[in-house]
């Protein structure tokens, strides 16, 4: 395989992720061009400013303003919690930029180095999964945002068509504004500002989630290639040289700037996401069931918002747990491969060298939430049960 095709594979694998993170100024790559570095910081600051001052602060002010009304509090929290988690993602990506730069450089090195066709196919398969998840996530989020924005727009349009003059103009988000938002052009400018803030915030939420998925699935691909090399290790005539290469590769994946960095970087974020998912998923269910039980006629835009926003939230949380489960399975395969290779045909002094991988692979690799909970599918099932418990509690309080 020539260098041109290797570079094309790299661009295909990480191109979409890099493009989205560059739009919001969070791609972990230092540029020697001062202008590019300046505009990257400018995009990041613009994105953070829009999320904080256009979305989060007015939403928190409105939460204080409606305190005591259960329905309005829940309606507000579904946005406010999402904004707070998004701010945390921006902070972590920027604060851990140097560590994430090491990981992205390693990904580029893995894609551009010489490798067998079987290893290339494994890496392409993992990259195809991350691209598909990213596309589906963007699609669901755009539909959810369009349904939310169109709900306020159509409501305003209906008021105008029916010539009602005494009505409160509706905005996409329940926020508190320190000025008269009902007059033009303040209403139109506020509507536009909220729309821009929602799109930048959604892109940030999606891009960081899928970047984490990209990092973990790339490590899983390298672990799968290592597993295959270990299975055929005893058949290689140059055993010592191949074993030395595999041991270095395994140590690099375990501790040297790979899984350990990913866990140290994102464990606090994953802990916040777990709490956010449990609360928000139960809030979506409560609002939907309340509307049905009270025979409230939901518009198509409102129904679309609950469906697409809830689906996007469910998919991204499942992504965290699924890639964590996959990482555990791949690390266990590497550990078992050292026993499955034909070590018994080797000389005792040579076979003894396999003990390094056996000891290193004894403990399964995983990513954690706050260094407390492993991100696996069993954790995801527990989150669903917990969310159902919160939903039952909310319904009981309402009744």
Secondary structure as a PSIPRED ss2 file (coil, helix, strand):
# PSIPRED VFORMAT (PSIPRED V4.0)

   1 X C   1.000  0.000  0.000
   2 X C   1.000  0.000  0.000
   3 X H   0.000  1.000  0.000
   4 X H   0.000  1.000  0.000
   5 X H   0.000  1.000  0.000
   6 X H   0.000  1.000  0.000
   7 X H   0.000  1.000  0.000
   8 X H   0.000  1.000  0.000
   9 X H   0.000  1.000  0.000
  10 X H   0.000  1.000  0.000
  11 X H   0.000  1.000  0.000
  12 X H   0.000  1.000  0.000
  13 X H   0.000  1.000  0.000
  14 X H   0.000  1.000  0.000
  15 X H   0.000  1.000  0.000
  16 X H   0.000  1.000  0.000
  17 X H   0.000  1.000  0.000
  18 X H   0.000  1.000  0.000
  19 X H   0.000  1.000  0.000
  20 X H   0.000  1.000  0.000
  21 X H   0.000  1.000  0.000
  22 X H   0.000  1.000  0.000
  23 X H   0.000  1.000  0.000
  24 X C   1.000  0.000  0.000
  25 X C   1.000  0.000  0.000
  26 X C   1.000  0.000  0.000
  27 X C   1.000  0.000  0.000
  28 X C   1.000  0.000  0.000
  29 X C   1.000  0.000  0.000
  30 X C   1.000  0.000  0.000
  31 X C   1.000  0.000  0.000
  32 X C   1.000  0.000  0.000
  33 X C   1.000  0.000  0.000
  34 X H   0.000  1.000  0.000
  35 X H   0.000  1.000  0.000
  36 X H   0.000  1.000  0.000
  37 X H   0.000  1.000  0.000
  38 X H   0.000  1.000  0.000
  39 X H   0.000  1.000  0.000
  40 X H   0.000  1.000  0.000
  41 X H   0.000  1.000  0.000
  42 X H   0.000  1.000  0.000
  43 X H   0.000  1.000  0.000
  44 X H   0.000  1.000  0.000
  45 X H   0.000  1.000  0.000
  46 X H   0.000  1.000  0.000
  47 X H   0.000  1.000  0.000
  48 X H   0.000  1.000  0.000
  49 X H   0.000  1.000  0.000
  50 X H   0.000  1.000  0.000
  51 X H   0.000  1.000  0.000
  52 X H   0.000  1.000  0.000
  53 X H   0.000  1.000  0.000
  54 X H   0.000  1.000  0.000
  55 X H   0.000  1.000  0.000
  56 X H   0.000  1.000  0.000
  57 X H   0.000  1.000  0.000
  58 X H   0.000  1.000  0.000
  59 X H   0.000  1.000  0.000
  60 X H   0.000  1.000  0.000
  61 X H   0.000  1.000  0.000
  62 X H   0.000  1.000  0.000
  63 X H   0.000  1.000  0.000
  64 X H   0.000  1.000  0.000
  65 X H   0.000  1.000  0.000
  66 X C   1.000  0.000  0.000
  67 X C   1.000  0.000  0.000
  68 X C   1.000  0.000  0.000
  69 X C   1.000  0.000  0.000
  70 X H   0.000  1.000  0.000
  71 X H   0.000  1.000  0.000
  72 X H   0.000  1.000  0.000
  73 X H   0.000  1.000  0.000
  74 X H   0.000  1.000  0.000
  75 X H   0.000  1.000  0.000
  76 X H   0.000  1.000  0.000
  77 X H   0.000  1.000  0.000
  78 X H   0.000  1.000  0.000
  79 X H   0.000  1.000  0.000
  80 X H   0.000  1.000  0.000
  81 X H   0.000  1.000  0.000
  82 X H   0.000  1.000  0.000
  83 X H   0.000  1.000  0.000
  84 X H   0.000  1.000  0.000
  85 X H   0.000  1.000  0.000
  86 X H   0.000  1.000  0.000
  87 X H   0.000  1.000  0.000
  88 X H   0.000  1.000  0.000
  89 X H   0.000  1.000  0.000
  90 X H   0.000  1.000  0.000
  91 X H   0.000  1.000  0.000
  92 X H   0.000  1.000  0.000
  93 X H   0.000  1.000  0.000
  94 X H   0.000  1.000  0.000
  95 X H   0.000  1.000  0.000
  96 X C   1.000  0.000  0.000
  97 X H   0.000  1.000  0.000
  98 X H   0.000  1.000  0.000
  99 X H   0.000  1.000  0.000
 100 X H   0.000  1.000  0.000
 101 X H   0.000  1.000  0.000
 102 X H   0.000  1.000  0.000
 103 X H   0.000  1.000  0.000
 104 X H   0.000  1.000  0.000
 105 X H   0.000  1.000  0.000
 106 X H   0.000  1.000  0.000
 107 X H   0.000  1.000  0.000
 108 X H   0.000  1.000  0.000
 109 X H   0.000  1.000  0.000
 110 X H   0.000  1.000  0.000
 111 X H   0.000  1.000  0.000
 112 X H   0.000  1.000  0.000
 113 X C   1.000  0.000  0.000
 114 X C   1.000  0.000  0.000
 115 X C   1.000  0.000  0.000
 116 X C   1.000  0.000  0.000
 117 X H   0.000  1.000  0.000
 118 X H   0.000  1.000  0.000
 119 X H   0.000  1.000  0.000
 120 X H   0.000  1.000  0.000
 121 X H   0.000  1.000  0.000
 122 X H   0.000  1.000  0.000
 123 X H   0.000  1.000  0.000
 124 X H   0.000  1.000  0.000
 125 X H   0.000  1.000  0.000
 126 X H   0.000  1.000  0.000
 127 X H   0.000  1.000  0.000
 128 X H   0.000  1.000  0.000
 129 X H   0.000  1.000  0.000
 130 X H   0.000  1.000  0.000
 131 X H   0.000  1.000  0.000
 132 X H   0.000  1.000  0.000
 133 X H   0.000  1.000  0.000
 134 X H   0.000  1.000  0.000
 135 X H   0.000  1.000  0.000
 136 X H   0.000  1.000  0.000
 137 X H   0.000  1.000  0.000
 138 X H   0.000  1.000  0.000
 139 X H   0.000  1.000  0.000
 140 X H   0.000  1.000  0.000
 141 X H   0.000  1.000  0.000
 142 X H   0.000  1.000  0.000
 143 X H   0.000  1.000  0.000
 144 X H   0.000  1.000  0.000
 145 X H   0.000  1.000  0.000
 146 X H   0.000  1.000  0.000
 147 X H   0.000  1.000  0.000
 148 X H   0.000  1.000  0.000
 149 X H   0.000  1.000  0.000
 150 X H   0.000  1.000  0.000
 151 X H   0.000  1.000  0.000
 152 X H   0.000  1.000  0.000
 153 X H   0.000  1.000  0.000
 154 X H   0.000  1.000  0.000
 155 X H   0.000  1.000  0.000
 156 X H   0.000  1.000  0.000
 157 X H   0.000  1.000  0.000
 158 X H   0.000  1.000  0.000
 159 X H   0.000  1.000  0.000
 160 X H   0.000  1.000  0.000
 161 X H   0.000  1.000  0.000
 162 X C   1.000  0.000  0.000
 163 X C   1.000  0.000  0.000
 164 X C   1.000  0.000  0.000
 165 X C   1.000  0.000  0.000
 166 X C   1.000  0.000  0.000
 167 X C   1.000  0.000  0.000
 168 X C   1.000  0.000  0.000
 169 X C   1.000  0.000  0.000
 170 X C   1.000  0.000  0.000
 171 X C   1.000  0.000  0.000
 172 X C   1.000  0.000  0.000
 173 X C   1.000  0.000  0.000
 174 X C   1.000  0.000  0.000
 175 X C   1.000  0.000  0.000
 176 X C   1.000  0.000  0.000
 177 X C   1.000  0.000  0.000
 178 X C   1.000  0.000  0.000
 179 X C   1.000  0.000  0.000
 180 X C   1.000  0.000  0.000
 181 X C   1.000  0.000  0.000
 182 X C   1.000  0.000  0.000
 183 X C   1.000  0.000  0.000
 184 X C   1.000  0.000  0.000
 185 X C   1.000  0.000  0.000
 186 X H   0.000  1.000  0.000
 187 X H   0.000  1.000  0.000
 188 X H   0.000  1.000  0.000
 189 X H   0.000  1.000  0.000
 190 X H   0.000  1.000  0.000
 191 X H   0.000  1.000  0.000
 192 X H   0.000  1.000  0.000
 193 X H   0.000  1.000  0.000
 194 X H   0.000  1.000  0.000
 195 X H   0.000  1.000  0.000
 196 X H   0.000  1.000  0.000
 197 X H   0.000  1.000  0.000
 198 X H   0.000  1.000  0.000
 199 X H   0.000  1.000  0.000
 200 X H   0.000  1.000  0.000
 201 X H   0.000  1.000  0.000
 202 X H   0.000  1.000  0.000
 203 X H   0.000  1.000  0.000
 204 X H   0.000  1.000  0.000
 205 X H   0.000  1.000  0.000
 206 X H   0.000  1.000  0.000
 207 X H   0.000  1.000  0.000
 208 X H   0.000  1.000  0.000
 209 X H   0.000  1.000  0.000
 210 X H   0.000  1.000  0.000
 211 X H   0.000  1.000  0.000
 212 X H   0.000  1.000  0.000
 213 X H   0.000  1.000  0.000
 214 X H   0.000  1.000  0.000
 215 X H   0.000  1.000  0.000
 216 X H   0.000  1.000  0.000
 217 X H   0.000  1.000  0.000
 218 X H   0.000  1.000  0.000
 219 X H   0.000  1.000  0.000
 220 X H   0.000  1.000  0.000
 221 X H   0.000  1.000  0.000
 222 X H   0.000  1.000  0.000
 223 X H   0.000  1.000  0.000
 224 X H   0.000  1.000  0.000
 225 X H   0.000  1.000  0.000
 226 X H   0.000  1.000  0.000
 227 X H   0.000  1.000  0.000
 228 X H   0.000  1.000  0.000
 229 X H   0.000  1.000  0.000
 230 X H   0.000  1.000  0.000
 231 X H   0.000  1.000  0.000
 232 X C   1.000  0.000  0.000
 233 X H   0.000  1.000  0.000
 234 X H   0.000  1.000  0.000
 235 X H   0.000  1.000  0.000
 236 X C   1.000  0.000  0.000
 237 X C   1.000  0.000  0.000
 238 X C   1.000  0.000  0.000
 239 X H   0.000  1.000  0.000
 240 X H   0.000  1.000  0.000
 241 X H   0.000  1.000  0.000
 242 X H   0.000  1.000  0.000
 243 X H   0.000  1.000  0.000
 244 X H   0.000  1.000  0.000
 245 X H   0.000  1.000  0.000
 246 X H   0.000  1.000  0.000
 247 X H   0.000  1.000  0.000
 248 X H   0.000  1.000  0.000
 249 X H   0.000  1.000  0.000
 250 X H   0.000  1.000  0.000
 251 X H   0.000  1.000  0.000
 252 X H   0.000  1.000  0.000
 253 X H   0.000  1.000  0.000
 254 X H   0.000  1.000  0.000
 255 X C   1.000  0.000  0.000
 256 X C   1.000  0.000  0.000
 257 X C   1.000  0.000  0.000
 258 X C   1.000  0.000  0.000
 259 X H   0.000  1.000  0.000
 260 X H   0.000  1.000  0.000
 261 X H   0.000  1.000  0.000
 262 X H   0.000  1.000  0.000
 263 X H   0.000  1.000  0.000
 264 X H   0.000  1.000  0.000
 265 X H   0.000  1.000  0.000
 266 X H   0.000  1.000  0.000
 267 X H   0.000  1.000  0.000
 268 X H   0.000  1.000  0.000
 269 X H   0.000  1.000  0.000
 270 X H   0.000  1.000  0.000
 271 X H   0.000  1.000  0.000
 272 X H   0.000  1.000  0.000
 273 X H   0.000  1.000  0.000
 274 X H   0.000  1.000  0.000
 275 X H   0.000  1.000  0.000
 276 X H   0.000  1.000  0.000
 277 X H   0.000  1.000  0.000
 278 X H   0.000  1.000  0.000
 279 X H   0.000  1.000  0.000
 280 X H   0.000  1.000  0.000
 281 X H   0.000  1.000  0.000
 282 X H   0.000  1.000  0.000
 283 X H   0.000  1.000  0.000
 284 X H   0.000  1.000  0.000
 285 X H   0.000  1.000  0.000
 286 X H   0.000  1.000  0.000
 287 X H   0.000  1.000  0.000
 288 X H   0.000  1.000  0.000
 289 X H   0.000  1.000  0.000
 290 X H   0.000  1.000  0.000
 291 X H   0.000  1.000  0.000
 292 X H   0.000  1.000  0.000
 293 X H   0.000  1.000  0.000
 294 X C   1.000  0.000  0.000
 295 X C   1.000  0.000  0.000
 296 X C   1.000  0.000  0.000
 297 X C   1.000  0.000  0.000
 298 X C   1.000  0.000  0.000
 299 X C   1.000  0.000  0.000
 300 X H   0.000  1.000  0.000
 301 X H   0.000  1.000  0.000
 302 X H   0.000  1.000  0.000
 303 X H   0.000  1.000  0.000
 304 X H   0.000  1.000  0.000
 305 X H   0.000  1.000  0.000
 306 X H   0.000  1.000  0.000
 307 X H   0.000  1.000  0.000
 308 X H   0.000  1.000  0.000
 309 X H   0.000  1.000  0.000
 310 X H   0.000  1.000  0.000
 311 X H   0.000  1.000  0.000
 312 X H   0.000  1.000  0.000
 313 X H   0.000  1.000  0.000
 314 X H   0.000  1.000  0.000
 315 X H   0.000  1.000  0.000
 316 X H   0.000  1.000  0.000
 317 X H   0.000  1.000  0.000
 318 X H   0.000  1.000  0.000
 319 X H   0.000  1.000  0.000
 320 X H   0.000  1.000  0.000
 321 X H   0.000  1.000  0.000
 322 X H   0.000  1.000  0.000
 323 X H   0.000  1.000  0.000
 324 X H   0.000  1.000  0.000
 325 X H   0.000  1.000  0.000
 326 X H   0.000  1.000  0.000
 327 X H   0.000  1.000  0.000
 328 X H   0.000  1.000  0.000
 329 X H   0.000  1.000  0.000
 330 X H   0.000  1.000  0.000
 331 X H   0.000  1.000  0.000
 332 X H   0.000  1.000  0.000
 333 X H   0.000  1.000  0.000
 334 X H   0.000  1.000  0.000
 335 X H   0.000  1.000  0.000
 336 X H   0.000  1.000  0.000
 337 X H   0.000  1.000  0.000
 338 X H   0.000  1.000  0.000
 339 X H   0.000  1.000  0.000
 340 X H   0.000  1.000  0.000
 341 X C   1.000  0.000  0.000
 342 X C   1.000  0.000  0.000
 343 X H   0.000  1.000  0.000
 344 X H   0.000  1.000  0.000
 345 X H   0.000  1.000  0.000
 346 X C   1.000  0.000  0.000
 347 X C   1.000  0.000  0.000
 348 X H   0.000  1.000  0.000
 349 X H   0.000  1.000  0.000
 350 X H   0.000  1.000  0.000
 351 X H   0.000  1.000  0.000
 352 X H   0.000  1.000  0.000
 353 X H   0.000  1.000  0.000
 354 X H   0.000  1.000  0.000
 355 X H   0.000  1.000  0.000
 356 X H   0.000  1.000  0.000
 357 X H   0.000  1.000  0.000
 358 X H   0.000  1.000  0.000
 359 X H   0.000  1.000  0.000
 360 X H   0.000  1.000  0.000
 361 X C   1.000  0.000  0.000
 362 X C   1.000  0.000  0.000
 363 X C   1.000  0.000  0.000
 364 X C   1.000  0.000  0.000
 365 X C   1.000  0.000  0.000
 366 X C   1.000  0.000  0.000
 367 X C   1.000  0.000  0.000
 368 X E   0.000  0.000  1.000
 369 X E   0.000  0.000  1.000
 370 X C   1.000  0.000  0.000
 371 X C   1.000  0.000  0.000
 372 X C   1.000  0.000  0.000
 373 X E   0.000  0.000  1.000
 374 X E   0.000  0.000  1.000
 375 X C   1.000  0.000  0.000
 376 X C   1.000  0.000  0.000
 377 X H   0.000  1.000  0.000
 378 X H   0.000  1.000  0.000
 379 X H   0.000  1.000  0.000
 380 X H   0.000  1.000  0.000
 381 X H   0.000  1.000  0.000
 382 X H   0.000  1.000  0.000
 383 X H   0.000  1.000  0.000
 384 X H   0.000  1.000  0.000
 385 X H   0.000  1.000  0.000
 386 X H   0.000  1.000  0.000
 387 X H   0.000  1.000  0.000
 388 X H   0.000  1.000  0.000
 389 X H   0.000  1.000  0.000
 390 X H   0.000  1.000  0.000
 391 X H   0.000  1.000  0.000
 392 X H   0.000  1.000  0.000
 393 X H   0.000  1.000  0.000
 394 X H   0.000  1.000  0.000
 395 X H   0.000  1.000  0.000
 396 X H   0.000  1.000  0.000
 397 X H   0.000  1.000  0.000
 398 X H   0.000  1.000  0.000
 399 X C   1.000  0.000  0.000
